[in-house]
Amino acid sequence: MATEIKTDGGTGTNQYKARGSAKLQTSLLAGQTPDLLGQLNPPPPASEVEPVIITELQYVDLRANHDKFYRVMAAGTELVTQYGRNGTYGTFGRKDMGTAAAAAQAAEKALAGKLGKGYKITASGAVQFDSVPQDSDLDKAARTLPAGSGPIAVAVPQEREQPPAVVAVNRVDDVDPEILGRVDAALEAIGLSRHPGQPPGSTRPMLAETIDPTQVEHMINSKQWVAQQKCDGDRLMIEVVDGQVSVLNRAGQAKTRNVGEDMVAPFRALTEGRWVFDGEVVGSKVWLFDMPASSHHDETAPNDERYRALSATLEAMGLAGSEHIGLIPTATSPEAKRALIESQREAGREGVIFRNRNAPYDSARRSYDLQKLKFLHEADVVVSRVNVGGKQNAELSVFDTHGNPQVVGYVTTIGKGSIAVGEVVEARFMGITNPDYPRMYQPRILRRRHDKGAAECSLEQFRYCRINKKVEDTELASTDVDADS
């Protein structure tokens, strides 16, 4: 029997067969405050899992550089929240409220609080899963709740365990047992023999030095250096020991922010030995650019060898073209490096990383074997306020075509002497997110401009300074390092 579903005041029917035999029914509410308690009253579904009430809100104010989401979910007796910047996985929080009614009431209270702060509802619905959903399942369901459309269906695999946290779940019983053998064979094919019994280590991210501008041309022409696009995301290390996955931040602490199950699950197939991957999360995808250690090599291996091992491993694991895991391509020849720099600059991206192809992995240190070239911008701005919030800082502004002041960022004044309101300063910054309402990314004061008046600080300066955080996707087959280039 089909279940009656309310959508925007009307009724409709929907019946969907998920994996196995469980039915899944979904209702949507768009542009209005959902009645969370009321949505728990429809006839009970075939599944024993309680329906999850999901409401997504967004707060977008480009003038103040706000572009974020907040999801409130009543999942059985749990209040689940998910929040972060739009386009990212965000961070999950869970709290057991004791009863489904208490969870729904807590969700309504959280919802009312966000609405009072200026958030707007973008989508809402009731989703029934065929098993207890993980955080990643809730994220997928929320992303398939388009505002203003009718009932939809969301399928979730059966017989999943409920995790205490996104990256704390470690299951080795649902992985393909042949993957490890394929990876071993791929690494041996490129000359890396397996070294069983490698003891667990402590690997931390290798950090880049800022390149001397006078050395850029040398690194472009030198065979010793290769180049990669510089990511602008959240740095992470994925460490796998006998199939047990840990996701760590720059400081070696457990990382859960912006880390989803889909980014972690494939690595559980590495059921023997120790494997370490280095990368960044950009949006909802992990981009890998180094592999400091595996059961076939360690941190003393040169960059070329580590990158070939990374490429071969991902390809053997079947991750070519993966939605959630990618490989940063490498430019090796002078022509390819020059083209990479020009394309990244034209696309408004952050910069380029140069890697010494013969260097080992220098864990937890800034290394001259890893150098970053950032594409910087400069603008003349006027100081509109100082010591904002009691801090040693300055508010920086410019004027639009009508002569109206517009705030473009805040910058530290530590070590800059006395900075007064009305002064014109030259600021250097990485880029902006929106040319119409620019906010400078990583600004710093270069010097005072005694030769310029405040009226000359125009909004027009930021027209071509937009920063693009997107990573160019390239198939694995075209990213291998050419050792002879």
C-alpha positions, -999 to +999 in steps of 0.1 A: +000+000+000+014+034-010+018+060+017+002+094+015+027+122+015+023+159+021+042+183-001+037+221+001+001+217+014-009+191-012-008+153-012+008+128-034+018+092-033+052+076-037+066+041-032+102+032-038+120-001-035+155+004-020+183-021-020+169-053-005+132-052+004+129-020+024+106+008+011+117+043+011+093+073+011+102+109+010+083+142+013+095+177+006+087+210+021+101+241+005+103+277+016+084+272+049+091+261+085+085+223+086+062+208+112+087+183+125+063+167+150+036+164+125+057+146+100+062+118+125+025+110+124+021+093+089+015+055+090+046+036+101+069+024+072+078-012+065+113-005+078+120-005+115+142+025+111+126+058+121+122+083+093+147+111+094+134+147+092+160+169+074+158+207+071+186+226+053+191+263+059+216+286+042+230+320+052+245+338+022+257+374+025+285+380+000+291+415+014+302+400+047+318+369+030+291+345+045+283+315+024+273+286+048+247+260+054+232+244+085+212+212+085+189+201+114+179+165+115+156+145+138+168+109+134+149+087+157+158+098+192+189+117+180+192+154+171+218+155+143+233+188+130+256+194+101+272+227+093+299+243+072+307+263+041+285+257+011+300+231-012+318+212+016+310+181+037+310+202+068+309+189+104+284+166+121+272+166+156+249+141+173+230+142+206+206+115+219+174+132+232+158+101+247+127+100+226+117+108+190+094+135+202+122+152+222+145+150+192+119+167+170+113+194+196+150+200+199+153+202+161+124+228+160+142+248+186+175+247+167+157+256+135+140+286+151+173+298+165+189+298+130+159+315+114+163+342+140+199+348+129+189+353+093+192+318+078+167+309+051+152+274+046+163+260+012+149+225+015+132+201+039+118+166+038+112+133+056+134+104+044+131+068+055+162+047+051+163+009+049+189+007+076+204+030+102+221+059+082+256+070+087+266+106+085+276+102+048+241+088+041+224+118+057+247+141+037+237+124+004+200+125+013+202+162+022+219+170-011+190+153-030+163+174-014+158+201-041+136+230-030+102+230-046+101+196-062+080+166-055+087+133-037+121+117-044+138+084-035+171+079-017+186+044-014+210+034+013+228+000+014+214-025+040+232-040+070+254-010+078+268-005+112+261+028+130+294+047+135+302+068+166+320+093+143+327+097+107+363+086+107+361+062+137+344+034+118+367+007+106+352-023+088+373-048+069+345-074+062+329-055+033+360-048+012+371-066-020+399-090-008+415-089-042+423-051-041+454-055-019+468-081-043+463-058-073+480-029-055+510-051-045+513-063-081+511-027-094+539-015-071+561-045-078+556-038-116+573-003-111+602-019-091+589-015-055+591-048-036+569-055-006+585-050+028+563-069+053+563-061+089+570-024+085+563-009+120+538+019+124+554+053+123+544+089+129+542+109+097+532+146+097+527+168+066+558+181+048+554+219+045+564+242+017+587+272+018+577+303-002+597+305-034+623+332-041+608+349-072+642+350-088+643+312-087+610+306-106+626+305-140+653+282-128+628+257-115+608+258-147+638+249-168+654+225-144+648+187-148+652+184-110+619+201-103+583+192-111+552+213-106+516+207-093+486+229-089+485+243-053+453+233-035+434+257-012+416+233+011+420+214+044+453+195+047+450+159+059+470+127+062+453+093+057+471+066+075+461+030+071+475+002+093+462-033+085+429-019+071+423+005+101+420+040+088+430+072+106+425+107+092+448+133+108+452+170+105+484+190+102+491+186+140+486+148+139+452+150+157+421+131+146+403+151+118+365+149+113+357+183+098+349+181+061+358+143+061+331+120+048+328+082+048+331+081+010+366+096+013+377+070+038+360+037+029+382+027-002+414+027+019+400-001+042+409-024+013+446-021+023+443-048+049+480-055+055+508-031+062+511+006+067+501+031+041+502+069+043+486+094+019+490+131+018+464+155+004+438+182+009+400+182+010+386+207-015+348+208-013+336+172-010+367+156-026+401+145-013+429+154-037+461+134-031+495+146-042+520+124-022+523+090-006+550+092+021+549+055+030+535+021+020+543-015+025+567-011-005+586+021+004+592+046+032+597+084+036+633+081+024+621+073-012+625+102-036+595+122-047+594+106-082+592+071-067+565+082-042+544+098-068+546+068-092+536+046-062+506+069-055+494+068-091+498+031-094+480+025-060+450+046-069+447+030-103+450-005-089+423+004-064+399+014-092+398+050-082+404+065-116+376+091-121+364+087-085+339+112-073+355+116-039+392+108-044+415+124-070+451+126-079+468+160-085+486+158-119+523+167-123+540+188-149+576+177-156+589+194-188+597+231-189+568+235-214+543+217-192+554+237-161+552+270-179+517+261-193+506+250-158+516+283-143+499+303-170+467+283-169+465+285-131+471+322-131+445+328-159+420+307-141+424+327-109+437+298-088+460+302-058+493+291-071+517+263-080+538+239-059+574+229-070+587+196-058+623+184-059+619+150-077+649+135-059+641+146-024+628+124+005+596+132+024+606+156+051+579+149+078+567+178+100+591+204+086+592+232+061+615+220+034+633+238+006+626+207-015+589+218-015+583+254-026+551+273-032+546+300-058+515+321-049+498+344-073+495+376-054+475+408-060+479+443-047+455+471-041+454+506-026+428+508+003+418+532+029+418+525+066+382+529+078+385+516+114+413+504+137+414+481+167+382+464+157+370+441+185+398+453+207+424+437+184+455+451+168+439+453+133+425+477+107+394+476+086+401+483+050+377+499+025+374+512-011+348+532-029+323+520-056+314+540-087+289+561-067+314+571-040+300+547-014+325+530+009+327+493+009+346+471+034+370+447+016+388+431+046+406+432+079+443+431+084+467+429+114+486+460+123+511+443+145+546+456+137+532+483+114+535+512+139+506+536+143+479+532+116+453+559+116+418+561+101+418+578+067+453+566+058+458+550+024+479+518+024+490+493-002+478+458+007+489+425-008+465+396-008+459+362-024+426+370-041+389+376-035+358+354-036+334+378-054+343+408-075+310+426-067+315+423-029+352+416-026+368+403+006+406+401+005+420+366+012+451+367+035+458+404+032+489+422+047+500+458+046+530+465+024+534+503+029+517+536+034+507+555+002+513+591+010+510+599-027+474+587-030+441+600-017+412+580-003+390+587-033+415+569-056+409+536-037+384+522-061+364+490-062+375+485-098+409+473-086+394+439-077+377+431-110+403+405-120+414+393-086+389+365-080+404+333-066+393+300-080+396+270-056+385+244-081+410+216-088+414+205-124+404+169-127+428+148-148+426+110-154+453+089-137+467+076-170+479+111-180+495+120-147+525+097-144+559+112-139+582+110-169+616+103-153+635+112-185+619+147-190 
